[in-house]
């Protein structure tokens, strides 16, 4: 579905006028970048970020440990299977 040239031009002009006429956003000092970085609100936000990073790292570490566990179990199973086949081969060749 093609838009006519006049509709596209009107949309572009509306977007341009909206961008040029926009007032700057007024934010509080905390959102804007608190001047004193020792305020309790900034310290709490920083602590919250570190807590979320720690939780994320713990979950990803758990996944990594699980897959390493599966890899080690597969290797052990393969080693046990090879040892079993080798012992059967040894018994059959000695008789």
N, C-alpha and C positions, 0 to 999 in steps of 0.2 A: 504494500500500500504506500504509494508515493504522496508526499505532502507537496502542496503547491509552493512555488517560490515565495509568494507573498506571506504564507503562513510561517514558513521557516524564517523569513526576514523579520517578521513581527516577533517571533519567539526569541530570536537572537537579540533584538533591540530591547525586549523586556528583560532579558537576562543581563545585558550590559547596563541598563539603567538601574536595575536592582543591585548590581554589584557596586556601581559608582555611588549610589545613594544610601548605602548601608551605613549605619552608625556603628562605631566601634563598640564592642561588647564591654560592659563594665563588670569587672570581677572583683571579689573581695581580695584582701591582701594574701590570704592563704592560697587561693587558687591562682593568683597572679604571680606568686613567688614571694613568700613571706620574707620580709626584710630581716627579721630576727629569726635565724634558723633554730634557735633554742626554744621556740614556743612549743607547748605541749601538743598542739594540734599537728604540727609538722612532725614532731617526734613520734607521735602515735601512727601517723600515716606511713612513716618510714619503717617503723616496727612491723606494721601490717604487711608491707611489701616483702620484708625479709621473711616473715612467717609464711606467706604464700609461696615464696621461692623454696623454703625449706620443705614444705609439704609436697610441692611438685618434684623436688629432687628425691625425696624419700620414695614416692610412688615410682618414678623412673628407675631408681636404684633397685626397687623390688622386682620390677619387670626384668631388668638386666640379670639380677641374681637368679631368677626363675629360669631364664633361658640358658644361663651357664650351667645350672643344675641339670637341665634336660640334656645339654650337650655332654656333660660328664657321665650321666646315666647311659646315654647311647654308646659312648666310648667303652664304658665298663661292660655293657651287654655284648658289644662286639668282641671285646677281649675274651670274655667268658665263653662265647660261642666258638671262637677260634681255638681256645684251649681245649674245649670239649671235643671238637673235631680232630684235633691233633692227638688227643689221648685215644680216641677211637681208631685212628690210623695206626698208632703205635701198637695197640692191642691186636689189630688185624694183621699187621706185618710180622709180629712175633710168633704167631701160631702157624 
